[in-house]
Amino acid sequence: MIDPQMHLNDVLDPEIKQSPIRAGFGEGLVEAGARDSNIVALSADLVASTKMDEFAKAYPDRYIEIGVAEQNLVTVAAGMALAGKVPFISSYAAFSPGRNWEQIRTTICLNETNVKIVGSHAGVSVGPDGATHQMLEDIAIMRVLPNMTVVVPADAEEARKATLAIAATKGGSYIRLAREKSPVVTTEKTPFALGKANILRSGTDLTIVACGQMVYQSLVAAEALSKEGIDVEVVNAAVIKPLDVNTIVGSAHKTGLVMTVEEAQIAAGLGGLVAETLADHHPVPMMRLGIKDRFGESGEPNQLLDAFGLTAPHIAKEAKQLLKRKEVIND
């Protein structure tokens, strides 16, 4: 059942509020800027698309337009961080961290500078822009960097909270944002903390660990499965790094079966991370849903999510297949 302490919106409500996850970042950045005058924002010619525009309007003296120069975006921000500022840098995730990973590695992570990286328009739900703009590898390449926090918010409200959290935490951070509107699952009262995964729905038969807008899809799938007598636990792993190992392992120990769902490459992404974690602490049968060693395609966002098996009906169908593996093992 849905945990009432999570204070979630009704995921089955056809009128559930929808908002782009990136909009929550924009709101949170303005709020963070009001709290700390050292926060500055730098963009690579995508200020409106990445939702930095409201910050630029509110604090024009603290906004810098770098232009289409993503490597420079990082190095300038690193220098400002060494001077005591708290820089947020934004672009499409395909370009940052996609194009400037080496500068992130060297000037942010190696030098332990306090830069916050915002990768917008991630995942196949970017839509018609196609494979060149559908960043699918960013979770993998960012989580392996030392001294880097990685956050994939479930919705706009969680993105707002995540922005405030990383703004107040010293060190390099990466926040991954989707482009299109998606259901707002969490509320102002829903807990969020760096290093913490939240069990949104408790269950005993199967654990689904999800991030980003796949949290909503997983909750809808869990509700559908409950009508078939299948009790699913849903864990929102918004904070990829540092991963909440205790919550993930504890849930796996309870259900004995784990599925991960992400709008990203499953190799070294959330699925890879959870598999590594369970291999170290509590191995159980697993299934990883996400992008499987291929690029995206051009299409409408909802069509693409369906084509890549990232909607609630697909998740429910695969969950039942995974349960069959558990039955074979138990026999």
C-alpha positions in Angstrom: 0.0 0.0 0.0 1.0 3.6 -0.5 2.8 4.9 2.6 0.7 7.8 4.0 3.8 9.3 5.5 5.1 10.0 2.0 2.2 12.4 1.4 1.9 11.5 -2.3 -0.6 12.7 -4.8 -3.1 10.2 -6.2 -1.2 8.5 -9.1 -4.5 7.1 -10.4 -6.2 10.5 -10.6 -6.7 11.3 -14.3 -6.5 14.9 -13.4 -3.2 14.7 -11.5 -1.1 17.8 -12.0 1.6 17.6 -14.7 4.7 19.8 -14.9 8.1 19.5 -16.6 10.7 18.3 -14.1 13.0 21.0 -15.3 10.5 23.6 -14.2 11.0 22.5 -10.6 14.7 23.1 -10.9 14.0 26.6 -12.2 11.8 27.3 -9.2 14.3 25.9 -6.8 17.2 27.8 -8.2 15.4 31.2 -7.7 14.6 30.1 -4.1 18.2 29.0 -3.5 19.4 32.3 -4.9 17.3 34.2 -2.4 18.8 32.2 0.4 22.5 32.6 -0.7 23.9 35.6 -2.5 26.9 33.5 -3.6 24.8 31.4 -5.9 25.4 32.2 -9.5 24.1 30.7 -12.7 25.8 30.0 -16.0 24.2 28.7 -19.2 25.5 27.5 -22.6 23.0 29.5 -24.7 19.9 27.6 -23.4 18.7 29.7 -20.5 15.0 29.4 -21.2 15.1 25.7 -22.2 16.9 24.8 -19.0 14.6 27.0 -16.9 17.4 29.3 -15.7 15.5 32.3 -17.2 13.6 33.2 -14.0 16.9 33.3 -12.0 18.4 35.5 -14.7 15.5 37.9 -14.4 15.6 37.9 -10.6 19.4 38.2 -10.3 20.8 39.6 -13.6 24.1 40.5 -12.0 24.5 36.8 -11.0 23.8 35.3 -14.4 26.4 34.7 -17.0 25.8 33.6 -20.6 28.7 31.5 -21.7 27.4 30.7 -25.2 27.8 27.4 -27.1 31.0 26.5 -25.3 30.3 23.7 -22.9 33.9 23.0 -21.9 34.3 26.7 -21.1 31.1 26.5 -19.1 32.7 24.1 -16.7 36.1 25.7 -16.4 34.7 29.2 -15.8 32.3 27.8 -13.1 35.2 25.9 -11.4 37.2 29.1 -11.2 34.2 31.0 -9.7 33.8 28.2 -7.2 37.4 28.5 -6.1 36.7 32.3 -5.6 33.8 31.4 -3.2 30.8 31.4 -5.5 28.3 28.5 -5.8 27.9 28.1 -9.5 25.0 26.3 -11.2 25.7 25.4 -14.8 23.1 24.3 -17.3 22.7 22.8 -20.8 21.1 19.9 -22.5 22.5 16.7 -20.9 23.7 15.5 -24.3 26.1 18.4 -24.2 26.8 18.8 -20.5 28.0 16.3 -19.3 28.0 14.7 -22.7 30.5 17.1 -24.3 32.5 18.3 -21.3 33.0 15.2 -19.2 36.8 15.6 -19.1 36.5 19.2 -17.8 34.0 18.0 -15.2 36.4 15.2 -14.1 39.4 17.4 -13.9 38.2 20.9 -12.8 35.3 19.9 -10.6 35.8 16.4 -9.3 39.6 16.2 -9.0 39.9 19.7 -7.6 36.8 19.2 -5.4 35.2 22.5 -6.5 31.6 23.4 -5.5 29.9 23.3 -8.9 26.4 22.2 -9.6 25.8 20.6 -13.0 22.3 20.6 -14.5 21.6 18.2 -17.4 18.3 19.0 -18.9 16.3 17.2 -21.7 17.6 13.8 -20.7 16.0 10.5 -21.7 14.0 9.4 -24.8 11.1 11.5 -23.8 12.9 14.5 -25.2 10.9 13.4 -28.3 11.3 14.6 -31.9 14.9 15.9 -31.4 16.0 12.3 -31.7 19.0 10.3 -30.7 21.6 13.2 -30.8 19.7 15.0 -28.1 18.3 12.1 -26.1 21.0 11.7 -23.4 20.9 8.1 -22.1 24.4 7.5 -20.8 24.7 10.4 -18.2 23.8 8.4 -15.1 26.5 5.9 -15.9 29.3 8.4 -16.7 28.5 10.7 -13.8 28.1 8.2 -11.0 31.6 6.8 -11.6 33.2 10.1 -10.9 34.7 10.5 -7.4 33.4 13.5 -5.4 30.2 13.7 -7.4 26.6 13.6 -6.1 24.0 12.4 -8.7 20.3 13.1 -8.4 17.4 12.1 -10.7 14.2 13.7 -9.4 10.9 11.9 -9.8 9.0 15.1 -10.6 9.0 18.9 -10.6 8.4 19.2 -6.8 11.3 16.8 -6.0 13.5 18.7 -8.5 12.8 21.9 -6.5 13.8 20.2 -3.3 16.9 18.6 -4.9 18.1 21.9 -6.2 17.8 23.5 -2.7 19.6 20.4 -1.2 22.6 20.5 -3.5 22.8 24.3 -3.3 23.3 23.9 0.5 25.8 21.0 0.2 29.4 21.5 -0.6 30.8 19.6 -3.5 30.2 18.7 -7.1 26.6 17.7 -8.0 24.7 16.5 -11.0 21.0 16.8 -11.4 19.2 15.1 -14.3 16.0 16.7 -15.7 13.4 15.6 -18.2 11.9 18.0 -20.8 8.2 17.1 -21.2 5.4 17.5 -18.6 5.0 14.5 -16.4 2.8 13.8 -13.4 3.7 15.4 -10.1 3.7 12.4 -7.7 5.3 14.1 -4.6 4.1 17.0 -2.6 5.7 19.7 -0.5 5.4 17.3 2.5 7.0 14.4 0.8 10.5 13.8 2.4 13.6 14.3 0.4 17.2 14.1 1.6 20.6 13.5 -0.2 21.7 9.9 0.5 18.1 8.7 1.2 15.8 6.5 -0.9 12.1 6.6 -0.1 9.8 3.6 0.0 6.7 5.1 -1.5 4.7 1.9 -1.6 5.2 -1.0 0.7 4.9 -4.6 -0.6 6.2 -8.2 0.0 6.3 -9.9 -3.4 8.6 -7.7 -5.5 10.7 -4.5 -5.2 10.7 -1.9 -8.0 13.5 0.6 -7.7 13.0 3.6 -10.0 14.2 7.1 -10.6 13.0 10.1 -12.6 9.5 9.9 -14.2 9.7 6.1 -14.1 8.7 6.5 -10.4 5.2 7.5 -11.5 5.0 4.7 -14.1 6.2 2.2 -11.4 3.5 3.3 -8.9 0.8 3.0 -11.5 2.1 -0.5 -12.5 2.1 -1.5 -8.8 -1.5 -0.4 -8.3 -2.5 -2.4 -11.4 -0.7 -5.5 -10.1 -2.3 -5.2 -6.7 -5.6 -5.9 -8.4 -4.1 -9.3 -9.4 -3.0 -10.0 -5.8 0.6 -9.1 -6.4 2.0 -6.9 -3.7 4.8 -4.6 -5.0 7.1 -2.3 -3.1 8.2 0.8 -4.9 11.4 2.6 -4.0 12.2 6.1 -5.3 15.9 6.1 -5.7 16.1 9.8 -6.7 19.6 10.0 -5.2 21.7 7.7 -7.3 24.9 8.7 -5.5 25.3 8.4 -2.6 22.9 5.4 -2.9 20.9 4.5 0.2 22.3 1.0 0.4 20.4 0.1 3.6 17.0 0.8 2.1 17.7 -1.0 -1.2 19.2 -4.0 0.5 16.5 -4.1 3.2 13.7 -4.1 0.6 15.5 -6.8 -1.4 15.8 -8.9 1.7 12.0 -8.5 2.4 10.7 -9.3 -1.1 13.5 -11.5 -2.6 13.0 -10.0 -6.0 14.2 -6.7 -7.5 13.4 -4.8 -10.7 15.0 -1.5 -11.6 13.3 1.0 -14.0 15.1 4.0 -15.6 14.9 6.2 -18.7 18.5 5.6 -19.3 21.0 3.0 -20.3 20.7 0.0 -17.9 24.5 -0.7 -18.3 26.1 1.2 -15.4 23.0 3.2 -14.8 20.6 2.7 -11.9 20.2 -0.9 -12.8 23.9 -1.5 -12.9 24.3 0.2 -9.6 21.6 -1.7 -7.8 22.9 -5.0 -9.3 26.4 -4.2 -8.0 25.0 -3.3 -4.6 23.0 -6.4 -4.2 25.9 -8.6 -5.5 27.9 -7.2 -2.6 25.3 -7.4 0.1 22.3 -9.6 -0.7 22.1 -11.2 -4.2 18.5 -11.8 -5.4 17.0 -12.4 -8.8 16.9 -9.1 -10.8 15.5 -7.5 -13.9 16.7 -4.2 -15.3 14.2 -2.2 -17.4 15.5 0.8 -19.4 17.5 1.4 -22.6 19.3 -1.7 -23.6 22.5 -0.8 -25.5 20.9 1.3 -28.2 20.3 4.9 -29.1 16.9 6.7 -29.0 14.7 7.6 -31.9 12.6 10.6 -33.1 9.0 10.5 -32.1 6.4 11.9 -29.7 7.4 11.5 -26.0 4.6 9.1 -25.0 5.1 7.1 -28.2 8.8 6.7 -27.4 8.2 5.7 -23.7 5.8 3.0 -25.0 8.1 1.8 -27.7 11.0 1.4 -25.2 8.8 -0.4 -22.7 8.9 2.4 -20.1 5.2 2.7 -19.4 3.1 1.2 -16.6 1.6 -1.7 -18.6 5.0 -2.8 -19.8 6.4 -2.6 -16.3 3.5 -4.7 -14.9 4.0 -7.3 -17.7 7.7 -7.6 -17.0 7.1 -7.8 -13.3 4.9 -10.8 -13.7 7.7 -12.5 -15.8 10.2 -11.8 -13.0 7.8 -13.3 -10.5 7.8 -16.5 -12.5 11.5 -16.8 -12.1 11.0 -16.5 -8.3 8.4 -19.3 -8.4 10.9 -21.6 -10.3 13.6 -20.9 -7.8 11.3 -21.6 -4.9 10.2 -24.9 -6.5 
